[in-house]
Amino acid sequence: MQPKKEAPSSEAVITSLKQMIDFFTQQIKDIEKGIQALMDENEQMKKDYDYIRSIPSIGPVAATTILAETQGFYHFRNANNWSVMPDMMSSSDNLVRA
């Protein structure tokens, strides 16, 4: 029979959690610095970022996510690409997606 392992003390658990929080906090700061560096390198991206940030309630994380998900609005430079509903055309009695 193997000896029973002692559970870590609550102080050890708290210390470990604090170290994890510090690690992730530093990771977030490093990522934010990287994002800022990208913005500084690309004038159009910075312009789009600032424009998105001007919308009330849009913070840096949401603005960056929007830019990433839309590929910097690359596919939306033409107003026709902003349509959220597919175009519909009628062909006799059938409804056809354009």
HELIX and SHEET records of a PDB file:
HELIX    1   1 SER A   10  GLU A   41  1                                  32    
HELIX    2   2 GLU A   43  ARG A   53  1                                  11    
HELIX    3   3 PRO A   60  GLU A   69  1                                  10    
HELIX    4   4 TYR A   74  PHE A   76  5                                   3    
HELIX    5   5 ALA A   79  TRP A   82  5                                   4    
SHEET    1   A 2 MET A  88  SER A  91  0                                        
SHEET    2   A 2 ASN A  94  ARG A  97 -1                                        
END                                                                             
